[in-house]
Amino acid sequence: MNVLQKAFSSKNHHWRLRWLIAGTFAIVFMLEYSTPPDYVFGYLYIGPILLANSRLSRVATFQITLVASLLTLTNVWLPPNKSIGVSTLASRLIAVMALAVTGLLSDRIRRSEEAIAQQKAQIRAQEQLNRMREDFVSTLTHDLKTPLLGAIETIKAFQRGEFGAVTAAQQKVLEMMTRSHRTSLQMVETLLDVYRNDSEGLRLNLQLVDLAVLAEDAIATLQELAANRRVHLSVSFADSDFRHALWVEGDPLQLQRVFANLITNSINHSPRGGKVAIILESQPNHQVVKVLDEGPGITSDELPHLFERFYQGASDRQAKGSGLGLYLTRQIIEAHKGSLWAENHVPQGALFGFRLPVAVKPG
């Protein structure tokens, strides 16, 4: 019933508009034919043309423009027995040109508005599709955590011998399975964090943090991974031979993830027997961290895209993964009002670095 009422109301509105246009034509017509031809009232037809363009079809607008132009010209000869000068004819032609230009420009504006409305509708549809897709991925990744956690706990139970004795060979297999499941869980959590940060923003628990401590903790955590790949990890201070603190205001958990992501990335792309160096540098306004590896480096085509979501690249340097680690790193650094960059390191390898604003030292 509501749809019928709207259709009926729209139809009545069109009829009222048509009567308004017809009434305007009648008034202008009377003015034209009740006064000498020197008085040109045809310009008043511009009003009905604009009304028709805004509410009626393009065909109706064209018809109204054509009728208005003909009526403006007809008044030169009708009623007859009137002397017509060149100036009067020129005025009439100028009025007809004005009507034609009004119709043409109003039609172009109408088409532009329709194109803009269509583009806006497409953008809204695309945004809605993106939200639905991201909501789906977020829900899926969240649901995947439960079976992964359950599998890890089950494997731990096997390792503890709760289901019977476990041989040394079986323990190695179980440890490999545990590492594989933890890697999968970490990828799922990273994906979940990326979508949450994009939609809600990254929430930081800010406090004074020493980047030197975070670097040493990250190296200790990743020492086993580096040993398995026969990669040597080291930390040094660019401006001093002695260890010193690099204080920033940040979220220690999130910054720890930055160190883990960058160092893991360098380990994965380092050759066996290679080195990964973490260099800490204090500047007047920033604390700078650089992670250098001895891998194959980064191609010029890949450099602008390294920190994009899901970017994995096509060179030999890119290891298999989700393509989210560096993107999450960028989210974290930018949330801390810092900057992140990558470049090739001479003579070989890549450098990933970030800088954060210096914080006032405690005490």
LOKE-321659 format. One record per atom (N, C-alpha, C): y, z, x; residue in one letter. Coordinates in steps of 0.001 Angstrom, whole numbers, plus 500000, padded with zeros to 6 digits. Layout:
# residues N
YZXa ...
END
This chain:
# residues 363
498805500000500828m 500000500000500000m 501256500000500870m 501204500758501953n 502338500851502859n 502624499507503503n 501560498767503868v 501728497449504482v 502379496487503500v 501960496545502231l 502549495683501208l 504022495991500998l 504349497291501030q 505749497680500869q 506606497149502012q 506091497225503228k 506834496720504380k 507022495219504281k 505965494503503870a 506070493050503737a 507080492675502664a 507047493419501555f 507989493149500464f 509419493430500903f 509615494524501626s 510950494881502119s 511474493840503090s 510590493342503978s 510991492325504938s 511382491025504235s 510614490672503202k 510918489454502455k 512265489560501756k 512530490748501146n 513826490964500487n 514976490890501477n 514732491443502670h 515771491416503700h 516112489974504086h 515106489119504242h 515347487722504591h 516132487008503489h 515781487298502233w 516498486659501136w 517956487109501089w 518203488393501338r 519584488891501373r 520362488224502487r 519704488032503607l 520370487389504746l 520699485932504418l 519768485263503778r 520010483871503402r 521190483759502420r 521262484683501449w 522383484679500506w 523706484979501220w 523657485861502224l 524867486164502990l 525348484937503755l 524404484214504354i 524766483000505086i 525315481950504126i 524651481808502959a 525128480830501968a 526517481196501474a 526775482485501245g 528103482915500802g 529158482643501846g 528828482869503115t 529779482586504193t 530089481099504264t 529049480269504105f 529261478819504093f 530193478416502945f 529970479035501771a 530809478690500605a 532259479054500849a 532507480198501443i 533886480617501722i 534562479681502717i 533854479367503806v 534425478469504809v 534637477083504214v 533664476643503394f 533786475332502749f 535051475256501890f 535308476299501092m 536507476322500242m 537779476332501081m 537772477093502165l 538938477116503043l 539193475747503654l 538116475089504067e 538259473774504692e 538822472747503707e 538317472701502485y 538676471645501551y 539903471975500689y 540392473201500832s 541610473557500092s 542839473565500988s 542673473203502226t 543783473185503181t 543809471830503875t 544928471487504504p 545010470216505223p 543992470169506366p 543551468964506761p 542563468820507845p 543022469408509169p 544360469565509329d 544845470123510594d 544367471559510808d 544070472245509706y 543586473623509810y 542054473596509928y 541559473989511085v 540118473915511349v 539506475311511173v 538752475466510104f 538051476733509854f 536570476678510245f 536158475545510807g 534747475371511151g 534240476386512168g 535174476960512952y 534737477967513936y 534076479165513259y 534432479401511988l 533860480552511283l 532364480389511015l 531853479157511147y 530409478949510977y 529610479605512104y 530284480010513173i 529590480676514280i 528899481945513787i 529533482658512841g 528937483882512302g 527575483645511674g 527443482696510716p 526119482420510148p 525091481954511178p 525551481181512175i 524612480725513222i 524031481918513978i 524889482867514365l 524410484051515093l 523514484912514210l 523881485047512921l 523028485809512010l 521648485168511876l 521627483838511724a 520353483133511589a 519509483269512851a 520147483202514014n 519396483299515266n 518763484669515447n 519451485699514959s 518942487061515159s 517859487452514170s 517819486776513004r 516884487217511965r 515932486123511477r 516349484862511547l 515532483781511005l 514845483016512133l 514106481973511759s 513358481198512749s 514279480256513518s 513724479686514595r 514497478747515397r 514820477495514596r 513881477062513754v 514109475876512931v 515262476118511960v 515283477304511339a 516361477631510410a 517699477683511127a 517716478231512338t 518964478280513111t 519460476878513434t 518537476004513808f 518909474619514116f 519468473924512871f 518812474132511729q 519281473507510497q 520674473990510113q 520919475296510237i 522228475853509898i 523301475323510841i 522979475205512137t 523934474661513111t 524264473208512785t 523237472445512415l 523450471035512086l 524322470889510837l 524039471665509791v 524823471594508551v 526263472004508814v 526462473076509594a 527824473524509901a 528598472452510653a 527948471758511581s 528618470702512344s 528983469534511440s 528069469154510551l 528345468034509638l 529489468357508685l 529486469600508151l 530564469990507242l 531910470000507954l 531923470438509201t 533179470466509958t 533711469059510191t 532818468109510465l 533247466724510671l 533601466038509360l 532864466342508291t 533090465667506999t 534485465916506464t 535050467066506785n 536379467395506274n 537466466486506837n 537137465690507861v 538093464723508385v 538367463627507348v 537326463227506599w 537451462120505635w 537443462586504175w 536954463796503937l 536887464305502564l 537753465551502451l 538516465705501377p 538757464653500371p 539549463483500980p 539418462298500375p 540036461095500954p 541555461074500786p 542136459951501228n 543584459711501102n 544414460726501876n 543863461156503021k 544618462056503896k 544801461380505238k 546012461506505791s 546259460910507103s 545673461802508184s 544901461218509082i 544216461959510136i 544775461529511487i 545257462491512246g 545765462201513570g 544679462395514630g 544995461913515839v 544046462035516954v 543820463502517301v 544900464280517242s 544767465704517579s 543854466431516593s 543952466048515315t 543098466674514301t 541633466336514558t 541371465058514858l 540002464639515146l 539460465351516387l 540339465476517405a 539917466166518632a 539593467632518348a 540405468282517514s 540154469684517166s 538822469840516453s 538529468863515548r 537264468916514825r 536076468742515781r 536206467809516696l 535117467586517666l 534904468811518560l 536015469426518965i 535896470647519786i 535195471744519002i 535524471864517713a 534868472876516882a 533378472599516771a 533013471294516595v 531592470935516522v 530890471265517837v 531542470988518958m 530960471319520262m 530761472832520397m 531735473595519903a 531619475057519959a 530431475535519137a 530236474934517966l 529096475311517132l 527774474952517815l 527739473756518409a 526514473327519087a 526193474220520281a 527232474534521063v 527020475418522219v 526570476794521762v 527156477307520674t 526741478607520145t 525269478593519752t 524863477523519053g 523457477425518663g 522537477340519860g 522935476544520871l 522101476375522060l 521980477676522844l 523130478319523099l 523105479557523880l 522372480681523138l 522594480780521838s 521907481824521079s 520395481599521093s 519979480318521068d 518544480017521136d 517972480403522494d 518724480115523567r 518260480500524900r 518170482014525031r 519171482712524500i 519132484186524551i 517941484705523784i 517682484079522639r 516534484504521828r 515229484306522587r 515070483149523237r 513843482903523990r 513715483868525171r 514842484161525810s 514808485135526913s 514393486508526419s 514940486920525284e 514575488224524720e 513097488264524342e 512584487154523795e 511168487102523448e 510294487188524705e 510719486490525767a 509951486535527019a 509974487935527607a 511143488587527567i 511249489962528087i 510380490909527271i 510417490744525931a 509592491602525072a 508114491397525358a 507717490146525609q 506320489862525912q 505912490484527242q 506799490376528240q 506504490978529542q 506401492491529437q 507305493100528649k 507235494547528466k 505930494951527795k 505505494158526809a 504232494457526141a 503065494344527111a 503104493329527982q 502048493173528973q 502043494329529963q 503247494763530367i 503342495887531308i 502803497164530671i 503173497386529390r 502664498576528696r 501150498523528571r 500617497338528262a 499163497198528139a 498485497435529488a 499105496915530574q 498533497109531902q 498585498573532304q 499703499238532003e 499815500659532321e 498787501471531542e 498594501127530281q 497599501843529482q 496199501608530037q 495915500361530450l 494618500060531043l 494423500830532338l 495464500899533172n 495374501643534427n 495131503124534173n 495827503685533152r 495612505098532836r 494176505339532370r 493677504445531531m 492302504588531049m 491314504485532202m 491567503546533110r 490662503369534248r 490704504582535164r 491905505096535425e 492014506240536309e 491431507497535658e 491625507635534349d 491014508766533646d 489492508684533721d 488963507462533597f 487511507280533670f 486991507641535048f 487671507125536093v 487233507412537463v 487343508902537757v 488446509514537307s 488630510940537535s 487527511749536864s 487201511409535616t 486141512123534904t 484788511893535568t 484537510645535974l 483259510321536601l 483074511074537909l 484114511062538761t 483993511751540045t 483826513255539854t 484528513806538858h 484386515234538583h 482954515557538153h 482378514695537317d 481011514929536839d 479978514724537947d 480297513889538938l 479354513649540035l 479214514859540958l 480226515721540980k 480166516877541874k 479012517806541524k 478729517989540227t 477699518934539809t 476311518576540336t 475819517344540139p 474487517034540687p 474437517075542211p 475547516704542877l 475549516759544340l 475446518203544833l 476223519085544207l 476144520501544586l 474755521051544306l 474165520658543173g 472813521106542852g 471793520620543864g 471940519352544304a 471015518803545294a 471145519539546626a 472380519849547027i 472584520561548295i 471954521951548240i 472150522666547138e 471558524002547002e 470037523933546986e 469463522909546375t 468006522755546355t 467467522511547756t 468155521656548521i 467723521387549895i 467801522666550734i 468861523462550528k 468974524729551250k 467808525653550918k 467402525654549653a 466253526479549256a 464990526035549981a 464793524720550110f 463655524216550883f 463742524676552330f 464959524600552914q 465129525005554311q 464827526491554514q 465140527301553509r 464853528737553616r 463379529052553380r 462594528063553040g 461168528276552831g 460819528865551487g 461691528741550521e 461424529331549208e 460328528581548452e 460006527347548869f 458955526574548207f 457765526357549136f 457682527153550157g 456589527028551114g 457105526822552526g 456200526905553480a 456560526775554891a 457098525368555172a 458094525299556073v 458727524032556443v 458567523829557939v 458024522684558331t 457835522397559750t 459164522002560397t 459138521960561731a 460351521591562467a 460784520167562130a 459827519259562003a 460158517872561666a 460767517796560262a 460222518584559334q 460761518604557979q 462171519202557942q 462405520207558805q 463742520799558879q 464779519767559305q 464421518897560247k 465357517856560678k 465683516889559545k 464635516549558774v 464856515647557645v 465751516308556600v 465480517601556349l 466295518322555364l 467740518462555828l 467936518696557122e 469299518773557648e 470025517440557495e 469312516326557739m 469913515001557572m 470275514757556111m 469392515177555206m 469669515027553778m 470886515870553372m 470982517079553918t 472120517941553610t 473423517312554075t 473439516759555304r 474641516112555810r 475025514910554960r 474019514140554547s 474295512973553721s 474898513369552373s 474333514408551745h 474856514855550456h 476261515447550603h 476501516163551705r 477831516733551919r 478861515629552145r 478459514576552852t 479363513438553039t 479698512792551699t 478682512630550859s 478923512057549530s 479828512961548707s 479581514271548795l 480414515222548058l 481858515168548548l 482034515045549852q 483392514964550406q 484098513707549921q 483389512582549850m 483982511339549356m 484371511472547882m 483519512115547090v 483818512320545674v 485044513207545519v 485107514285546303e 486257515195546227e 487537514495546679e 487429513647547694t 488598512889548149t 489097511956547060t 488167511255546414l 488549510358545327l 489203511126544192l 488649512273543850l 489209513096542782l 490607513579543154l 490779513995544405d 492091514474544858d 493133513356544831d 492728512159545238v 493658511027545260v 494175510733543861v 493289510663542888y 493713510369541518y 494537511521540945y 494179512749541267r 494946513895540779r 496347513896541387r 496434513595542682n 497745513567543334n 498622512459542788n 498010511294542499d 498793510175541958d 499328510492540572d 498538511181539760s 498944511432538376s 499776512697538217s 499463513746538980e 500120515038538802e 501015515428539970e 500886514724541095g 501617515137542281g 500825516171543067g 501064516218544364l 500346517145545238l 501038518500545226l 500285519525544864r 500832520879544837r 500530521568546173r 501575522061546811l 501439522633548141l 501630524146548103l 500824524823548888n 500982526263549099n 501664526442550459n 502995526388550453l 503746526339551700l 503818527692552385l 503649527654553690q 503790528826554554q 503985528340555979q 504336529257556888l 504489528871558287l 503116528597558895l 502989527422559515v 501703526982560056v 501908526518561492v 500963526878562344d 500973526429563731d 500039525226563855d 500602524055564128l 499787522847564225l 498801522906565380l 499116523662566412a 498183523798567535a 496894524478567080a 497016525507566254v 495831526202565733v 495016525264564851v 495691524485563999l 494977523559563127l 494243522498563934l 494860522012565008a 494213521006565845a 492966521576566499a 493062522789567011e 491895523415567665e 490778523690566656e 491148524121565457d 490133524360564425d 489441523060564025d 490216521985563908a 489630520698563532a 488660520207564595a 489024520383565856i 488137519961566948i 486848520763566913i 486958522068566681a 485758522901566608a 484854522468565456a 485453522119564330t 484670521711563164t 483987520370563387t 484654519462564082l 484137518109564257l 483403517907565577l 483187518987566303q 482545518870567608q 481128518311567497q 480411518736566453e 479028518251566289e 479002516756565997e 479902516288565098l 479983514856564807l 480311514070566066l 481267514568566857a 481641513875568093a 480482513860569081a 479744514989569179a 478612515050570104a 477525514060569702a 477256513946568412n 476243512996567946n 476619511563568296n 477912511262568324r 478379509913568668r 478762509810570145r 478552510901570891r 478861510944572330r 480334510607572588r 481192511223571800v 482636511058571956v 483232512384572390v 484069512342573413h 484695513563573933h 486029513809573237h 486222515040572749l 487460515432572084l 488286516315573007l 489595516120572998s 490480516948573819s 491807517133573113s 492493518238573438v 493829518487572904v 494747518806574081v 495967518262574021s 496917518496575108s 498316518554574528s 499252519034575351f 500648519187574936f 501487518253575801f 502177517308575154a 502851516243575886a 503947516759576795a 504632517818576375d 505798518277577123d 505524519526577953d 504252519911578071s 503951521128578816s 502483521134579209s 502196521774580327d 500805521961580752d 500205523211580147d 500993523963579401f 500523525218578817f 500516525108577291f 499594525840576721r 499489525852575268r 500700526574574668r 501235526018573569h 502317526699572854h 502236526312571386h 502905527072570565a 502833526871569113a 503772525752568674a 503367525048567620l 504196524035566968l 504319524441565506l 505406525126565169w 505543525695563833w 506127524687562851w 505501524605561692v 506016523808560575v 505821524618559299v 506532524222558257e 506300524814556944e 505389523865556161e 504174524332555897g 503235523436555242g 502086524179554605g 501225523400553992d 500012523923553366d 498893523818554390d 498378524931554906p 497377524859555983p 496107524108555584p 495674524263554338l 494465523575553885l 494664522067553873l 495804521612553318q 496055520180553254q 496287519582554648q 497008520291555494l 497233519787556848l 495943519769557657l 495051520709557371q 493742520688558022q 492985519413557648q 493160518966556398r 492513517724555967r 493113516528556704r 494402516583556987v 495032515500557743v 494405515393559131v 494286516520559819f 493656516510561147f 492223516002561054f 491486516490560067a 490083516083559926a 489970514584559659a 490824514051558781n 490766512622558458n 491095511754559669n 492168512106560382l 492589511278561520l 491596511360562670l 491109512566562969i 490158512711564078i 488829512050563729i 488346512240562492t 487100511593562075t 487228510082562140t 488376509559561695n 488608508117561763n 488533507618563202n 489122508356564132s 489095507944565543s 487688508062566136s 486958509107565751i 485572509253566234i 484725508075565768i 484873507723564497n 484063506640563932n 484326505300564592n 485525505119565155h 485874503837565747h 485868503881567275h 485365504952567835s 485300505059569293s 483928504616569792s 483869503963570938p 482565503588571510p 481857504810572073p 480557504716572238r 479810505825572836r 480318506068574251r 480533507338574553g 481113507685575836g 482627507632575844g 483222507302574701g 484672507213574623g 485336508571574447g 486647508554574381k 487431509787574258k 488386509683573080k 488582510809572439v 489604510949571409v 490528512077571842v 491798511757572025a 492761512740572516a 493748513090571413a 493953514395571210i 494967514879570265i 496132515396571093i 497283514778570947i 498469515130571728i 499495515767570804i 499943516959571162l 500929517702570383l 502251517706571137l 503318517396570416e 504621517264571074e 505711517890570209e 506543518710570842s 507673519333570144s 508943518544570424s 509652518188569346q 510932517513569452q 512003518391568804q 513284518098569019p 514338518968568473p 514227519209566973p 513883518187566219n 513852518323564759n 512470518144564151n 511497517712564948h 510174517420564408h 509081517909565351h 507945518210564741q 506719518430565493q 505869517171565326q 505371516635566432v 504683515351566414v 503241515540566851v 502337514906566116v 500914514914566441v 500448513470566586v 499753513179567696k 499220511842567942k 497721511950568201k 496963511062567585v 495507511001567780v 495190509633568358v 494679509619569594l 494415508371570308l 492913508184570473l 492447506955570276d 491040506649570533d 490941505467571475d 489720505121571872e 489487504012572794e 488703502901572106e 488913502767570799g 488222501735570031g 488830500363570220g 488469499403569352p 488940498022569508p 490384497783569096p 491081498802568589g 492461498607568180g 492578498075566763g 493812497779566366i 494109497359564995i 494772495991565041i 494325495076564194t 494936493753564160t 496305493831563476t 497152492845563777s 498499492836563200s 498467492669561687s 497424492003561159d 497314491836559707d 496967493143559012d 496251494030559696e 495803495273559080e 496846496385559139e 497694496357560141l 498649497450560341l 499465497802559099l 500022496811558362p 500844497190557199p 500059497785556035p 498716497656556063h 497913498053554892h 497004499254555150h 497052499820556338l 496098500871556705l 496122502063555764l 497297502416555247f 497419503635554453f 497466503344552948f 497010502139552558e 496942501815551135e 495627502307550541e 495654502547549241r 494468503063548564r 493355502016548556r 492142502448548926f 490927501636548949f 490937500548550012f 491952500535550893y 491965499485551909y 490931499799552993y 490075498810553283q 489054498981554306q 489174497970555432q 489879496874555192g 490056495891556246g 488815495057556473g 488955494099557379a 487846493189557651a 487499493100559122a 488178493859559989s 487925493765561425s 486734494629561808s 486314494495563071d 485198495301563569d 485563496769563647d 486873497054563650r 487279498447563771r 486954499239562522r 487003498626561366q 486865499362560122q 485434499820559921q 485267501115559773a 483955501675559478a 483739501673557978a 482468501793557601k 482161501830556180k 482661503141555588k 483278503071554440g 483786504277553786g 484475503914552497g 485127504894551899s 485772504670550610s 487150504032550748s 487723504062551954g 489075503549552120g 490128504475551544g 489783505776551386l 490704506723550773l 491213507782551745l 490531507956552878g 490899509027553801g 492320508896554314g 492689507698554768l 494037507492555297l 495073507503554181l 494681507038552985y 495606507082551851y 495898508529551461y 494861509365551432l 495059510787551128l 495908511445552209l 495688511057553454t 496498511575554557t 497967511243554340t 498230510011553914r 499614509619553636r 500210510456552509r 499443510689551451q 499926511513550343q 500338512898550845q 499496513491551680i 499754514855552156i 500986514897553051i 501079513958553994i 502216513955554920i 503521513695554172i 503524512761553251e 504745512481552492e 505133513655551610e 504153514391551084a 504459515580550281a 505115516660551139a 504838516657552445h 505448517609553381h 506766517081553952h 507261515947553373k 508523515345553839k 508420514875555286k 507221514437555651g 507002513914556993g 506764512417556964g 506402511855558096s 506131510418558192s 504841510194558969s 504168509117558644l 502866508789559222l 502917507351559712l 502299507070560856w 502308505704561361w 501047505436562179w 500834504181562475a 499709503750563312a 500179502602564191a 499607502512565366e 499949501437566293e 498816501272567285e 498835500167567994n 497844499942569041n 498250500686570306n 497247501193570998h 497489501988572203h 497123501164573432h 498004501167574401v 497773500425575640v 497012501333576615v 495960500836577313p 495503499436577326p 494504499103576217p 493904500111575581q 492916499833574545q 492885500985573556q 492596500656572297g 492457501693571287g 493601501707570298g 493592502719569460a 494606502857568408a 495206504247568459a 496425504343567954l 497125505621567879l 497531505857566423l 497129507004565905f 497582507443564590f 498414508704564799f 499604508706564243g 500482509848564453g 501226510247563200g 501676511491563191f 502545511958562109f 503543512951562671f 504669513060562005r 505694514030562399r 506114514825561168r 506363516116561385l 506786517022560322l 508026517777560777l 508892518145559831p 510096518888560205p 509760520222560874p 510543520565561882v 510347521838562601v 510712523002561679v 509904524050561715a 510193525274560960a 510671526357561913a 511426527321561371v 511918528441562179v 510731529292562613v 510696529654563885k 509587530447564395k 509608531858563794k 508424532406563458p 508395533761562927p 508755534796563977p 509280535890563519g 509599536989564424g 510840536728565214g 
END
